[in-house]
Amino acid sequence: MSVETRVDVQVAAKLFRGFGDPTRLAILEELAAAGELRVKDLVERLGGSQSNISGHVGCLKDCGLVNDRPEGRQVFYRISAPEVVAALRSAEALLAVSGQRIELCPNYRLDA
């Protein structure tokens, strides 16, 4: 494996780590469905604290998965590229095929 390939794998692993957090994944799903939302809207839809949701949105923004649009004192967030939604939908298709085995997999626990 070349050094270049390892770097690509490392970056891909970071991407999947971002998708791997349940709160961040839920935020992406909400944004995919709604188009644009404020942190306040996400807190109402997902529960949790404003600071927690805001931190996760900031993480998604830092990674380029989410963009923001200030409007007065409000900030609206949206998914940055259609490829993000395509990745979510591909994951849904994969789960339709192998979701039960993934759920039962002893290597990764949902509560870990």
C-alpha positions in Angstrom: 0.0 0.0 0.0 1.5 3.4 -1.0 1.8 6.3 1.4 -0.7 8.2 -0.7 -3.3 5.4 -0.3 -2.8 5.3 3.5 -3.4 9.1 3.6 -6.7 8.6 1.7 -7.7 5.8 4.0 -6.9 8.0 7.0 -9.1 10.8 5.6 -11.9 8.4 4.8 -11.7 7.0 8.4 -12.1 10.6 9.7 -15.1 11.1 7.5 -16.7 7.9 8.7 -15.9 8.9 12.3 -17.9 12.0 11.7 -20.8 9.9 10.4 -20.3 7.5 13.3 -21.6 9.8 16.0 -25.3 9.3 16.5 -25.9 13.0 17.2 -24.0 14.2 14.1 -25.8 11.6 12.0 -29.2 12.7 13.3 -28.3 16.3 12.5 -27.3 15.4 9.0 -30.6 13.5 8.6 -32.6 16.4 9.9 -30.8 18.8 7.5 -31.3 16.4 4.6 -35.0 16.4 5.3 -35.6 20.0 6.1 -33.0 21.8 3.9 -32.0 24.5 6.4 -32.3 24.7 10.2 -31.0 26.7 13.1 -29.4 25.1 16.1 -32.5 26.0 18.0 -34.6 24.0 15.5 -32.2 21.0 15.8 -32.4 21.1 19.6 -36.3 21.0 19.4 -36.2 18.1 16.9 -33.4 16.1 18.5 -33.5 17.0 22.2 -30.3 17.5 24.0 -28.7 20.7 25.1 -28.1 23.7 22.9 -24.3 23.6 23.6 -24.1 19.9 22.6 -26.0 20.3 19.4 -24.1 23.5 18.6 -20.8 21.7 19.1 -21.7 18.9 16.8 -22.9 21.4 14.1 -19.6 23.2 14.5 -17.7 19.9 14.0 -19.7 19.1 10.8 -19.1 22.7 9.6 -15.3 22.4 10.3 -15.2 19.2 8.3 -17.0 20.8 5.3 -20.1 18.6 5.6 -22.4 21.6 6.6 -22.5 25.2 5.5 -24.0 28.1 7.4 -26.0 31.2 6.2 -26.2 34.1 8.6 -29.5 36.0 8.5 -29.5 38.9 11.0 -28.9 37.4 14.4 -29.8 33.9 13.3 -27.6 31.3 11.5 -29.1 28.7 9.3 -27.3 25.4 8.6 -27.6 23.2 5.5 -25.8 20.2 4.0 -22.8 21.5 2.0 -23.0 19.1 -1.0 -25.4 16.6 -2.6 -22.7 13.9 -2.1 -23.3 14.1 1.7 -27.0 13.2 1.2 -25.9 10.5 -1.3 -23.7 9.0 1.3 -26.6 8.9 3.8 -28.9 7.3 1.3 -26.2 4.7 0.3 -25.8 3.9 4.0 -29.6 3.3 4.2 -29.4 1.0 1.2 -26.5 -0.9 2.8 -28.4 -1.2 6.1 -31.4 -2.6 4.2 -29.2 -5.4 3.0 -27.1 -6.1 6.0 -28.5 -4.0 8.9 -29.4 -7.0 11.0 -25.9 -8.4 10.9 -24.5 -5.0 11.6 -26.8 -4.6 14.6 -25.7 -8.0 15.9 -22.0 -7.5 15.2 -20.1 -8.1 18.5 -17.2 -5.8 17.3 -19.1 -2.5 17.6 -21.6 -1.9 20.4 -24.2 0.8 20.0 -23.8 2.0 23.6 -20.0 2.2 23.4 
